[in-house]
Amino acid sequence: MKKNLAFPDPNRQAKLQAFDRLLTIMDELRENCPWDKKQTLESLRHLTIEETYELSDSILDGNYEEIKKELGDLMLHNVFYARIASEKKLFDVADVLHAICDKLIERHPHVYGEAVANDEKAVKENWEKIKLKTGNQSVLQGVPKSLPALVKAMRIQDKARGVGFDWERKEQVWQKVEEEMEEFKNEFNVETDQPIDQQKVVAEFGDLLFSMVNYSRFLGIDAEEALERTNKKFIKRFQYLESESAKDGKKMGEMTLAEMDEYWEKAKRL
């Protein structure tokens, strides 16, 4: 067992009191509020997904006040699920917390045991190996089926990397991107009049996207975050186009592409 694992926390009591307050409020709401009494694990699911995306937006915006609020919403959902499960005699919030604590201790033998891990790569490799030893039949088993495709690609690649299945250098990955781009272009039969095989085009485009996500990983870029930042940038510029053209008495849908492009270029300069 490694030494010096306990760190003094002058606010520990306040944190425990705050969590106890949340548990008390959850119990009171479940007993007395018609809406809260009606909720089930299934009914909360889509709300939890929505709250997670709202937290993601706050993080990308760098809005720490909103991050605090959204974390609170997610904390409430965790407590809510545990309360419902306790009513069904399945588990309670203590079981949830002990389970994650046990998991963290088990997956960090370099902290709580005698294993050695001197960098992030070694930690991830240990994590995946331990998962396989404790019942997971596949390294990819923990990737949720309902994840958005771009995020899922990132998680799949990251987990495969954790057991050593990865490229060695970013130059190799870029060669794969170029290879997939060429295969994608070839499916359009640019030099011929042959009809396009839509299924093959879709497949090759998927391969191209997957290879681009892989390359972004080697550059230390979060592909989901990068795309979302571009989405936000496009929205901001497009809304500028809408508002400024309206000030000039022009209507969207009636302007030429050249007219719209003038506003777009102004938005880029701003």
PyRosetta script that sets phi, psi and omega in degrees:
from pyrosetta import init, pose_from_sequence

init()
pose = pose_from_sequence("MKKNLAFPDPNRQAKLQAFDRLLTIMDELRENCPWDKKQTLESLRHLTIEETYELSDSILDGNYEEIKKELGDLMLHNVFYARIASEKKLFDVADVLHAICDKLIERHPHVYGEAVANDEKAVKENWEKIKLKTGNQSVLQGVPKSLPALVKAMRIQDKARGVGFDWERKEQVWQKVEEEMEEFKNEFNVETDQPIDQQKVVAEFGDLLFSMVNYSRFLGIDAEEALERTNKKFIKRFQYLESESAKDGKKMGEMTLAEMDEYWEKAKRL")
pose.set_psi(1, 129.6)
pose.set_omega(1, 179.0)
pose.set_phi(2, -70.7)
pose.set_psi(2, 149.4)
pose.set_omega(2, -179.4)
pose.set_phi(3, -92.7)
pose.set_psi(3, 170.7)
pose.set_omega(3, 175.9)
pose.set_phi(4, 58.7)
pose.set_psi(4, 41.4)
pose.set_omega(4, 179.5)
pose.set_phi(5, -88.6)
pose.set_psi(5, -21.1)
pose.set_omega(5, -178.8)
pose.set_phi(6, -92.6)
pose.set_psi(6, 130.2)
pose.set_omega(6, -179.0)
pose.set_phi(7, -119.1)
pose.set_psi(7, 134.3)
pose.set_omega(7, -179.4)
pose.set_phi(8, -64.3)
pose.set_psi(8, 137.1)
pose.set_omega(8, 179.2)
pose.set_phi(9, -131.2)
pose.set_psi(9, 102.6)
pose.set_omega(9, -176.9)
pose.set_phi(10, -63.9)
pose.set_psi(10, -16.5)
pose.set_omega(10, -178.0)
pose.set_phi(11, -104.2)
pose.set_psi(11, 10.1)
pose.set_omega(11, -175.0)
pose.set_phi(12, -58.8)
pose.set_psi(12, -44.1)
pose.set_omega(12, -178.4)
pose.set_phi(13, -63.3)
pose.set_psi(13, -40.1)
pose.set_omega(13, 178.9)
pose.set_phi(14, -64.6)
pose.set_psi(14, -37.3)
pose.set_omega(14, 179.4)
pose.set_phi(15, -67.3)
pose.set_psi(15, -42.7)
pose.set_omega(15, 178.8)
pose.set_phi(16, -64.0)
pose.set_psi(16, -39.8)
pose.set_omega(16, 178.5)
pose.set_phi(17, -65.2)
pose.set_psi(17, -39.3)
pose.set_omega(17, 179.4)
pose.set_phi(18, -64.9)
pose.set_psi(18, -41.4)
pose.set_omega(18, 179.1)
pose.set_phi(19, -67.3)
pose.set_psi(19, -39.7)
pose.set_omega(19, 177.1)
pose.set_phi(20, -62.7)
pose.set_psi(20, -38.0)
pose.set_omega(20, 178.3)
pose.set_phi(21, -63.1)
pose.set_psi(21, -41.7)
pose.set_omega(21, 179.1)
pose.set_phi(22, -64.3)
pose.set_psi(22, -42.5)
pose.set_omega(22, 178.3)
pose.set_phi(23, -61.2)
pose.set_psi(23, -40.6)
pose.set_omega(23, 179.6)
pose.set_phi(24, -64.7)
pose.set_psi(24, -46.4)
pose.set_omega(24, 179.3)
pose.set_phi(25, -62.0)
pose.set_psi(25, -40.1)
pose.set_omega(25, 178.8)
pose.set_phi(26, -61.2)
pose.set_psi(26, -43.4)
pose.set_omega(26, 178.2)
pose.set_phi(27, -62.0)
pose.set_psi(27, -42.8)
pose.set_omega(27, -179.1)
pose.set_phi(28, -65.7)
pose.set_psi(28, -41.3)
pose.set_omega(28, 179.8)
pose.set_phi(29, -66.9)
pose.set_psi(29, -41.3)
pose.set_omega(29, -178.6)
pose.set_phi(30, -64.2)
pose.set_psi(30, -30.0)
pose.set_omega(30, -178.9)
pose.set_phi(31, -87.3)
pose.set_psi(31, -28.1)
pose.set_omega(31, -168.1)
pose.set_phi(32, -121.9)
pose.set_psi(32, -16.7)
pose.set_omega(32, -177.6)
pose.set_phi(33, -98.3)
pose.set_psi(33, 124.3)
pose.set_omega(33, -178.6)
pose.set_phi(34, -57.0)
pose.set_psi(34, -39.1)
pose.set_omega(34, -179.0)
pose.set_phi(35, -69.4)
pose.set_psi(35, -48.2)
pose.set_omega(35, -178.4)
pose.set_phi(36, -64.1)
pose.set_psi(36, -36.2)
pose.set_omega(36, 179.9)
pose.set_phi(37, -65.1)
pose.set_psi(37, -27.7)
pose.set_omega(37, -174.9)
pose.set_phi(38, -82.9)
pose.set_psi(38, -19.2)
pose.set_omega(38, -172.5)
pose.set_phi(39, -69.4)
pose.set_psi(39, 149.7)
pose.set_omega(39, 176.9)
pose.set_phi(40, -128.0)
pose.set_psi(40, 172.1)
pose.set_omega(40, 175.6)
pose.set_phi(41, -56.9)
pose.set_psi(41, -39.8)
pose.set_omega(41, -177.2)
pose.set_phi(42, -71.5)
pose.set_psi(42, -39.7)
pose.set_omega(42, -177.2)
pose.set_phi(43, -69.8)
pose.set_psi(43, -27.3)
pose.set_omega(43, -179.5)
pose.set_phi(44, -80.7)
pose.set_psi(44, -20.2)
pose.set_omega(44, -170.6)
pose.set_phi(45, -55.3)
pose.set_psi(45, -52.4)
pose.set_omega(45, -175.8)
pose.set_phi(46, -68.3)
pose.set_psi(46, -28.9)
pose.set_omega(46, 177.5)
pose.set_phi(47, -68.7)
pose.set_psi(47, -38.1)
pose.set_omega(47, 178.8)
pose.set_phi(48, -64.5)
pose.set_psi(48, -41.5)
pose.set_omega(48, 177.7)
pose.set_phi(49, -60.6)
pose.set_psi(49, -43.5)
pose.set_omega(49, 179.1)
pose.set_phi(50, -62.3)
pose.set_psi(50, -43.7)
pose.set_omega(50, 179.4)
pose.set_phi(51, -63.4)
pose.set_psi(51, -35.9)
pose.set_omega(51, 179.3)
pose.set_phi(52, -64.8)
pose.set_psi(52, -41.6)
pose.set_omega(52, 177.9)
pose.set_phi(53, -67.7)
pose.set_psi(53, -34.6)
pose.set_omega(53, 177.4)
pose.set_phi(54, -65.9)
pose.set_psi(54, -37.5)
pose.set_omega(54, 175.1)
pose.set_phi(55, -63.5)
pose.set_psi(55, -42.7)
pose.set_omega(55, 178.7)
pose.set_phi(56, -59.5)
pose.set_psi(56, -43.3)
pose.set_omega(56, 177.9)
pose.set_phi(57, -59.7)
pose.set_psi(57, -43.8)
pose.set_omega(57, -178.4)
pose.set_phi(58, -63.5)
pose.set_psi(58, -38.2)
pose.set_omega(58, 179.2)
pose.set_phi(59, -66.3)
pose.set_psi(59, -45.0)
pose.set_omega(59, 179.7)
pose.set_phi(60, -64.2)
pose.set_psi(60, -33.4)
pose.set_omega(60, 179.2)
pose.set_phi(61, -78.5)
pose.set_psi(61, -12.8)
pose.set_omega(61, -177.1)
pose.set_phi(62, 67.4)
pose.set_psi(62, 27.6)
pose.set_omega(62, -177.5)
pose.set_phi(63, -95.4)
pose.set_psi(63, 95.3)
pose.set_omega(63, -172.3)
pose.set_phi(64, -70.2)
pose.set_psi(64, -29.3)
pose.set_omega(64, 176.8)
pose.set_phi(65, -65.8)
pose.set_psi(65, -42.1)
pose.set_omega(65, 177.9)
pose.set_phi(66, -69.8)
pose.set_psi(66, -36.3)
pose.set_omega(66, 176.8)
pose.set_phi(67, -58.2)
pose.set_psi(67, -44.2)
pose.set_omega(67, 178.5)
pose.set_phi(68, -59.2)
pose.set_psi(68, -44.6)
pose.set_omega(68, -179.2)
pose.set_phi(69, -64.7)
pose.set_psi(69, -44.5)
pose.set_omega(69, -177.6)
pose.set_phi(70, -68.8)
pose.set_psi(70, -35.0)
pose.set_omega(70, 174.7)
pose.set_phi(71, -62.9)
pose.set_psi(71, -37.4)
pose.set_omega(71, 176.4)
pose.set_phi(72, -63.0)
pose.set_psi(72, -42.4)
pose.set_omega(72, 178.2)
pose.set_phi(73, -61.0)
pose.set_psi(73, -43.0)
pose.set_omega(73, 179.9)
pose.set_phi(74, -68.8)
pose.set_psi(74, -35.9)
pose.set_omega(74, 176.9)
pose.set_phi(75, -62.3)
pose.set_psi(75, -42.0)
pose.set_omega(75, 177.2)
pose.set_phi(76, -59.3)
pose.set_psi(76, -43.7)
pose.set_omega(76, -179.2)
pose.set_phi(77, -62.7)
pose.set_psi(77, -41.1)
pose.set_omega(77, 178.5)
pose.set_phi(78, -60.5)
pose.set_psi(78, -44.9)
pose.set_omega(78, 179.3)
pose.set_phi(79, -65.7)
pose.set_psi(79, -37.9)
pose.set_omega(79, -179.6)
pose.set_phi(80, -62.7)
pose.set_psi(80, -47.7)
pose.set_omega(80, 178.6)
pose.set_phi(81, -59.0)
pose.set_psi(81, -43.8)
pose.set_omega(81, -178.6)
pose.set_phi(82, -65.2)
pose.set_psi(82, -37.6)
pose.set_omega(82, 179.1)
pose.set_phi(83, -64.9)
pose.set_psi(83, -44.3)
pose.set_omega(83, 179.3)
pose.set_phi(84, -63.0)
pose.set_psi(84, -42.7)
pose.set_omega(84, -180.0)
pose.set_phi(85, -64.4)
pose.set_psi(85, -35.7)
pose.set_omega(85, 179.8)
pose.set_phi(86, -66.3)
pose.set_psi(86, -33.3)
pose.set_omega(86, 177.8)
pose.set_phi(87, -66.0)
pose.set_psi(87, -29.1)
pose.set_omega(87, 179.2)
pose.set_phi(88, -89.3)
pose.set_psi(88, 3.8)
pose.set_omega(88, -179.6)
pose.set_phi(89, 63.0)
pose.set_psi(89, 32.6)
pose.set_omega(89, -179.6)
pose.set_phi(90, -94.4)
pose.set_psi(90, -53.0)
pose.set_omega(90, 176.6)
pose.set_phi(91, -168.8)
pose.set_psi(91, 167.7)
pose.set_omega(91, 175.8)
pose.set_phi(92, -128.8)
pose.set_psi(92, -176.1)
pose.set_omega(92, -173.4)
pose.set_phi(93, -65.1)
pose.set_psi(93, -30.2)
pose.set_omega(93, 177.2)
pose.set_phi(94, -65.0)
pose.set_psi(94, -41.4)
pose.set_omega(94, 177.5)
pose.set_phi(95, -61.4)
pose.set_psi(95, -41.2)
pose.set_omega(95, 179.6)
pose.set_phi(96, -61.0)
pose.set_psi(96, -47.7)
pose.set_omega(96, -176.7)
pose.set_phi(97, -68.6)
pose.set_psi(97, -41.6)
pose.set_omega(97, 177.9)
pose.set_phi(98, -65.0)
pose.set_psi(98, -35.8)
pose.set_omega(98, -179.5)
pose.set_phi(99, -64.3)
pose.set_psi(99, -43.7)
pose.set_omega(99, -179.7)
pose.set_phi(100, -71.4)
pose.set_psi(100, -34.6)
pose.set_omega(100, 176.6)
pose.set_phi(101, -63.1)
pose.set_psi(101, -46.4)
pose.set_omega(101, 178.8)
pose.set_phi(102, -61.1)
pose.set_psi(102, -40.5)
pose.set_omega(102, -179.5)
pose.set_phi(103, -64.3)
pose.set_psi(103, -44.1)
pose.set_omega(103, -179.1)
pose.set_phi(104, -64.0)
pose.set_psi(104, -40.9)
pose.set_omega(104, 178.6)
pose.set_phi(105, -65.0)
pose.set_psi(105, -42.9)
pose.set_omega(105, -179.8)
pose.set_phi(106, -64.9)
pose.set_psi(106, -39.1)
pose.set_omega(106, -175.9)
pose.set_phi(107, -83.6)
pose.set_psi(107, -3.4)
pose.set_omega(107, 179.5)
pose.set_phi(108, -123.4)
pose.set_psi(108, 61.7)
pose.set_omega(108, -179.5)
pose.set_phi(109, -66.1)
pose.set_psi(109, -18.5)
pose.set_omega(109, 177.5)
pose.set_phi(110, -75.6)
pose.set_psi(110, -13.5)
pose.set_omega(110, 176.5)
pose.set_phi(111, -105.4)
pose.set_psi(111, -44.0)
pose.set_omega(111, -173.9)
pose.set_phi(112, -105.7)
pose.set_psi(112, 4.9)
pose.set_omega(112, 178.8)
pose.set_phi(113, -140.7)
pose.set_psi(113, -149.8)
pose.set_omega(113, -175.1)
pose.set_phi(114, -106.6)
pose.set_psi(114, -0.2)
pose.set_omega(114, -179.7)
pose.set_phi(115, -67.0)
pose.set_psi(115, 159.8)
pose.set_omega(115, -179.7)
pose.set_phi(116, -119.5)
pose.set_psi(116, 131.7)
pose.set_omega(116, 175.3)
pose.set_phi(117, -146.8)
pose.set_psi(117, 107.5)
pose.set_omega(117, -173.2)
pose.set_phi(118, -95.6)
pose.set_psi(118, -5.0)
pose.set_omega(118, 178.3)
pose.set_phi(119, -149.3)
pose.set_psi(119, 172.4)
pose.set_omega(119, -177.0)
pose.set_phi(120, -60.6)
pose.set_psi(120, -40.1)
pose.set_omega(120, -178.6)
pose.set_phi(121, -58.9)
pose.set_psi(121, -44.7)
pose.set_omega(121, -179.6)
pose.set_phi(122, -64.9)
pose.set_psi(122, -38.2)
pose.set_omega(122, 178.8)
pose.set_phi(123, -61.5)
pose.set_psi(123, -45.5)
pose.set_omega(123, -179.1)
pose.set_phi(124, -65.6)
pose.set_psi(124, -39.6)
pose.set_omega(124, 179.1)
pose.set_phi(125, -63.1)
pose.set_psi(125, -44.6)
pose.set_omega(125, 177.5)
pose.set_phi(126, -60.1)
pose.set_psi(126, -42.8)
pose.set_omega(126, -178.5)
pose.set_phi(127, -56.9)
pose.set_psi(127, -50.4)
pose.set_omega(127, -177.1)
pose.set_phi(128, -68.7)
pose.set_psi(128, -37.2)
pose.set_omega(128, 179.0)
pose.set_phi(129, -64.9)
pose.set_psi(129, -40.5)
pose.set_omega(129, 178.8)
pose.set_phi(130, -65.0)
pose.set_psi(130, -39.0)
pose.set_omega(130, 178.8)
pose.set_phi(131, -60.2)
pose.set_psi(131, -41.7)
pose.set_omega(131, 180.0)
pose.set_phi(132, -66.4)
pose.set_psi(132, -35.4)
pose.set_omega(132, -179.8)
pose.set_phi(133, -71.2)
pose.set_psi(133, -24.6)
pose.set_omega(133, -175.1)
pose.set_phi(134, -101.5)
pose.set_psi(134, 20.5)
pose.set_omega(134, 170.4)
pose.set_phi(135, 121.4)
pose.set_psi(135, -20.2)
pose.set_omega(135, 178.8)
pose.set_phi(136, -67.4)
pose.set_psi(136, 127.8)
pose.set_omega(136, -178.9)
pose.set_phi(137, -82.7)
pose.set_psi(137, -17.6)
pose.set_omega(137, 180.0)
pose.set_phi(138, -143.2)
pose.set_psi(138, 145.1)
pose.set_omega(138, 175.2)
pose.set_phi(139, -60.2)
pose.set_psi(139, -31.1)
pose.set_omega(139, -175.9)
pose.set_phi(140, -88.7)
pose.set_psi(140, 2.6)
pose.set_omega(140, -175.7)
pose.set_phi(141, -62.1)
pose.set_psi(141, -30.3)
pose.set_omega(141, -176.5)
pose.set_phi(142, -84.3)
pose.set_psi(142, 2.4)
pose.set_omega(142, 178.5)
pose.set_phi(143, -83.3)
pose.set_psi(143, 114.6)
pose.set_omega(143, -177.2)
pose.set_phi(144, -59.3)
pose.set_psi(144, 137.1)
pose.set_omega(144, -179.5)
pose.set_phi(145, -65.5)
pose.set_psi(145, -30.2)
pose.set_omega(145, -174.0)
pose.set_phi(146, -89.4)
pose.set_psi(146, 5.0)
pose.set_omega(146, 177.0)
pose.set_phi(147, -62.2)
pose.set_psi(147, 144.4)
pose.set_omega(147, 171.6)
pose.set_phi(148, -56.2)
pose.set_psi(148, 146.0)
pose.set_omega(148, -170.5)
pose.set_phi(149, -57.0)
pose.set_psi(149, -40.1)
pose.set_omega(149, -177.8)
pose.set_phi(150, -66.0)
pose.set_psi(150, -45.3)
pose.set_omega(150, 177.9)
pose.set_phi(151, -64.7)
pose.set_psi(151, -39.6)
pose.set_omega(151, 179.7)
pose.set_phi(152, -62.2)
pose.set_psi(152, -40.9)
pose.set_omega(152, 178.3)
pose.set_phi(153, -60.0)
pose.set_psi(153, -42.3)
pose.set_omega(153, 178.9)
pose.set_phi(154, -62.6)
pose.set_psi(154, -44.4)
pose.set_omega(154, -177.7)
pose.set_phi(155, -68.8)
pose.set_psi(155, -39.3)
pose.set_omega(155, 178.2)
pose.set_phi(156, -60.1)
pose.set_psi(156, -48.3)
pose.set_omega(156, -178.3)
pose.set_phi(157, -65.2)
pose.set_psi(157, -39.1)
pose.set_omega(157, -178.7)
pose.set_phi(158, -65.8)
pose.set_psi(158, -40.1)
pose.set_omega(158, 179.9)
pose.set_phi(159, -70.5)
pose.set_psi(159, -38.3)
pose.set_omega(159, 177.1)
pose.set_phi(160, -63.9)
pose.set_psi(160, -38.5)
pose.set_omega(160, 178.0)
pose.set_phi(161, -63.0)
pose.set_psi(161, -33.0)
pose.set_omega(161, -177.7)
pose.set_phi(162, -61.7)
pose.set_psi(162, -21.5)
pose.set_omega(162, 177.9)
pose.set_phi(163, -111.9)
pose.set_psi(163, 17.6)
pose.set_omega(163, 172.9)
pose.set_phi(164, 91.5)
pose.set_psi(164, 1.8)
pose.set_omega(164, 179.7)
pose.set_phi(165, -89.9)
pose.set_psi(165, 90.1)
pose.set_omega(165, -174.7)
pose.set_phi(166, -162.2)
pose.set_psi(166, 163.4)
pose.set_omega(166, 173.2)
pose.set_phi(167, -70.0)
pose.set_psi(167, 158.7)
pose.set_omega(167, -180.0)
pose.set_phi(168, -91.5)
pose.set_psi(168, -34.4)
pose.set_omega(168, -175.8)
pose.set_phi(169, -135.0)
pose.set_psi(169, 149.9)
pose.set_omega(169, -178.2)
pose.set_phi(170, -64.8)
pose.set_psi(170, -26.3)
pose.set_omega(170, 178.2)
pose.set_phi(171, -62.2)
pose.set_psi(171, -35.8)
pose.set_omega(171, 177.7)
pose.set_phi(172, -65.6)
pose.set_psi(172, -38.9)
pose.set_omega(172, -179.4)
pose.set_phi(173, -67.6)
pose.set_psi(173, -40.6)
pose.set_omega(173, 179.9)
pose.set_phi(174, -64.8)
pose.set_psi(174, -36.5)
pose.set_omega(174, 175.9)
pose.set_phi(175, -60.9)
pose.set_psi(175, -37.6)
pose.set_omega(175, 177.8)
pose.set_phi(176, -66.9)
pose.set_psi(176, -38.4)
pose.set_omega(176, 177.1)
pose.set_phi(177, -60.6)
pose.set_psi(177, -46.6)
pose.set_omega(177, -179.4)
pose.set_phi(178, -64.1)
pose.set_psi(178, -38.2)
pose.set_omega(178, 177.7)
pose.set_phi(179, -63.0)
pose.set_psi(179, -45.4)
pose.set_omega(179, -180.0)
pose.set_phi(180, -67.7)
pose.set_psi(180, -35.9)
pose.set_omega(180, 176.6)
pose.set_phi(181, -62.4)
pose.set_psi(181, -42.5)
pose.set_omega(181, 179.5)
pose.set_phi(182, -64.2)
pose.set_psi(182, -42.0)
pose.set_omega(182, 179.0)
pose.set_phi(183, -66.2)
pose.set_psi(183, -36.5)
pose.set_omega(183, 177.5)
pose.set_phi(184, -64.8)
pose.set_psi(184, -45.7)
pose.set_omega(184, 179.5)
pose.set_phi(185, -62.4)
pose.set_psi(185, -38.9)
pose.set_omega(185, -178.0)
pose.set_phi(186, -62.8)
pose.set_psi(186, -30.5)
pose.set_omega(186, -179.4)
pose.set_phi(187, -68.8)
pose.set_psi(187, -15.5)
pose.set_omega(187, 177.2)
pose.set_phi(188, -83.2)
pose.set_psi(188, -8.7)
pose.set_omega(188, 179.1)
pose.set_phi(189, 49.5)
pose.set_psi(189, 51.5)
pose.set_omega(189, -173.2)
pose.set_phi(190, -57.2)
pose.set_psi(190, -36.8)
pose.set_omega(190, -174.3)
pose.set_phi(191, -87.2)
pose.set_psi(191, -1.1)
pose.set_omega(191, -177.2)
pose.set_phi(192, -129.5)
pose.set_psi(192, 174.8)
pose.set_omega(192, 177.1)
pose.set_phi(193, -102.3)
pose.set_psi(193, 15.2)
pose.set_omega(193, -178.9)
pose.set_phi(194, -68.3)
pose.set_psi(194, 143.4)
pose.set_omega(194, 178.8)
pose.set_phi(195, -65.6)
pose.set_psi(195, 150.9)
pose.set_omega(195, -179.5)
pose.set_phi(196, -80.7)
pose.set_psi(196, 135.1)
pose.set_omega(196, 173.5)
pose.set_phi(197, -87.4)
pose.set_psi(197, 100.7)
pose.set_omega(197, -173.1)
pose.set_phi(198, -59.3)
pose.set_psi(198, -38.9)
pose.set_omega(198, -179.5)
pose.set_phi(199, -63.2)
pose.set_psi(199, -41.0)
pose.set_omega(199, 179.4)
pose.set_phi(200, -68.8)
pose.set_psi(200, -38.0)
pose.set_omega(200, 178.4)
pose.set_phi(201, -61.3)
pose.set_psi(201, -46.0)
pose.set_omega(201, 179.6)
pose.set_phi(202, -61.6)
pose.set_psi(202, -43.2)
pose.set_omega(202, -179.1)
pose.set_phi(203, -63.2)
pose.set_psi(203, -44.3)
pose.set_omega(203, -179.1)
pose.set_phi(204, -69.0)
pose.set_psi(204, -34.7)
pose.set_omega(204, 177.5)
pose.set_phi(205, -66.0)
pose.set_psi(205, -39.6)
pose.set_omega(205, 176.3)
pose.set_phi(206, -61.5)
pose.set_psi(206, -42.1)
pose.set_omega(206, 177.7)
pose.set_phi(207, -61.9)
pose.set_psi(207, -40.2)
pose.set_omega(207, -179.9)
pose.set_phi(208, -64.2)
pose.set_psi(208, -45.9)
pose.set_omega(208, 178.8)
pose.set_phi(209, -61.3)
pose.set_psi(209, -42.9)
pose.set_omega(209, -179.3)
pose.set_phi(210, -61.5)
pose.set_psi(210, -40.8)
pose.set_omega(210, 179.4)
pose.set_phi(211, -69.5)
pose.set_psi(211, -34.2)
pose.set_omega(211, 177.3)
pose.set_phi(212, -66.8)
pose.set_psi(212, -40.0)
pose.set_omega(212, 176.5)
pose.set_phi(213, -62.0)
pose.set_psi(213, -40.7)
pose.set_omega(213, 178.6)
pose.set_phi(214, -60.7)
pose.set_psi(214, -43.6)
pose.set_omega(214, -179.1)
pose.set_phi(215, -66.8)
pose.set_psi(215, -39.5)
pose.set_omega(215, 178.9)
pose.set_phi(216, -59.9)
pose.set_psi(216, -36.2)
pose.set_omega(216, 179.6)
pose.set_phi(217, -62.7)
pose.set_psi(217, -40.1)
pose.set_omega(217, -179.9)
pose.set_phi(218, -70.4)
pose.set_psi(218, -22.3)
pose.set_omega(218, 177.7)
pose.set_phi(219, -90.9)
pose.set_psi(219, -0.9)
pose.set_omega(219, -178.4)
pose.set_phi(220, 75.8)
pose.set_psi(220, 25.4)
pose.set_omega(220, -179.4)
pose.set_phi(221, -104.6)
pose.set_psi(221, 131.2)
pose.set_omega(221, 172.8)
pose.set_phi(222, -81.6)
pose.set_psi(222, 108.0)
pose.set_omega(222, -173.8)
pose.set_phi(223, -60.4)
pose.set_psi(223, -39.6)
pose.set_omega(223, 179.0)
pose.set_phi(224, -63.0)
pose.set_psi(224, -45.9)
pose.set_omega(224, -179.9)
pose.set_phi(225, -65.0)
pose.set_psi(225, -41.4)
pose.set_omega(225, -179.8)
pose.set_phi(226, -61.7)
pose.set_psi(226, -44.7)
pose.set_omega(226, 179.7)
pose.set_phi(227, -66.4)
pose.set_psi(227, -39.6)
pose.set_omega(227, -179.9)
pose.set_phi(228, -65.9)
pose.set_psi(228, -37.4)
pose.set_omega(228, 176.9)
pose.set_phi(229, -63.9)
pose.set_psi(229, -38.0)
pose.set_omega(229, 176.6)
pose.set_phi(230, -67.7)
pose.set_psi(230, -38.5)
pose.set_omega(230, 175.4)
pose.set_phi(231, -57.5)
pose.set_psi(231, -47.3)
pose.set_omega(231, -179.1)
pose.set_phi(232, -63.7)
pose.set_psi(232, -39.1)
pose.set_omega(232, 178.9)
pose.set_phi(233, -64.1)
pose.set_psi(233, -42.9)
pose.set_omega(233, 179.0)
pose.set_phi(234, -63.3)
pose.set_psi(234, -44.4)
pose.set_omega(234, -179.9)
pose.set_phi(235, -59.2)
pose.set_psi(235, -45.5)
pose.set_omega(235, -177.8)
pose.set_phi(236, -61.8)
pose.set_psi(236, -44.5)
pose.set_omega(236, -179.4)
pose.set_phi(237, -69.7)
pose.set_psi(237, -39.3)
pose.set_omega(237, -179.0)
pose.set_phi(238, -67.4)
pose.set_psi(238, -38.3)
pose.set_omega(238, 178.6)
pose.set_phi(239, -68.6)
pose.set_psi(239, -30.8)
pose.set_omega(239, 173.4)
pose.set_phi(240, -64.1)
pose.set_psi(240, -44.6)
pose.set_omega(240, 177.2)
pose.set_phi(241, -56.0)
pose.set_psi(241, -45.3)
pose.set_omega(241, -178.6)
pose.set_phi(242, -64.5)
pose.set_psi(242, -48.1)
pose.set_omega(242, -174.6)
pose.set_phi(243, -70.8)
pose.set_psi(243, -42.1)
pose.set_omega(243, -177.3)
pose.set_phi(244, -72.3)
pose.set_psi(244, -36.3)
pose.set_omega(244, 177.3)
pose.set_phi(245, -68.0)
pose.set_psi(245, -35.2)
pose.set_omega(245, 177.4)
pose.set_phi(246, -64.4)
pose.set_psi(246, -37.5)
pose.set_omega(246, 177.4)
pose.set_phi(247, -61.8)
pose.set_psi(247, -30.2)
pose.set_omega(247, 179.8)
pose.set_phi(248, -89.9)
pose.set_psi(248, 8.8)
pose.set_omega(248, 176.9)
pose.set_phi(249, 79.2)
pose.set_psi(249, 16.4)
pose.set_omega(249, -179.1)
pose.set_phi(250, -101.7)
pose.set_psi(250, 155.2)
pose.set_omega(250, -177.0)
pose.set_phi(251, -118.7)
pose.set_psi(251, 137.1)
pose.set_omega(251, 174.8)
pose.set_phi(252, -63.0)
pose.set_psi(252, 138.7)
pose.set_omega(252, -178.7)
pose.set_phi(253, 95.2)
pose.set_psi(253, -14.9)
pose.set_omega(253, 179.4)
pose.set_phi(254, -114.3)
pose.set_psi(254, -10.1)
pose.set_omega(254, 178.9)
pose.set_phi(255, -85.3)
pose.set_psi(255, 155.0)
pose.set_omega(255, 173.6)
pose.set_phi(256, -77.8)
pose.set_psi(256, 164.1)
pose.set_omega(256, 177.8)
pose.set_phi(257, -61.6)
pose.set_psi(257, -36.5)
pose.set_omega(257, 179.6)
pose.set_phi(258, -64.5)
pose.set_psi(258, -39.8)
pose.set_omega(258, 178.2)
pose.set_phi(259, -64.7)
pose.set_psi(259, -44.7)
pose.set_omega(259, 179.8)
pose.set_phi(260, -65.0)
pose.set_psi(260, -34.3)
pose.set_omega(260, -178.4)
pose.set_phi(261, -66.5)
pose.set_psi(261, -28.9)
pose.set_omega(261, 177.3)
pose.set_phi(262, -63.3)
pose.set_psi(262, -45.3)
pose.set_omega(262, 178.0)
pose.set_phi(263, -66.6)
pose.set_psi(263, -38.1)
pose.set_omega(263, 179.5)
pose.set_phi(264, -60.7)
pose.set_psi(264, -42.4)
pose.set_omega(264, -180.0)
pose.set_phi(265, -67.1)
pose.set_psi(265, -34.8)
pose.set_omega(265, 176.2)
pose.set_phi(266, -63.7)
pose.set_psi(266, -42.3)
pose.set_omega(266, -180.0)
pose.set_phi(267, -62.8)
pose.set_psi(267, -39.1)
pose.set_omega(267, 178.4)
pose.set_phi(268, -64.0)
pose.set_psi(268, -40.1)
pose.set_omega(268, 179.6)
pose.set_phi(269, -66.8)
pose.set_psi(269, -32.6)
pose.set_omega(269, 179.6)
pose.set_phi(270, -73.1)
pose.dump_pdb("model.pdb")
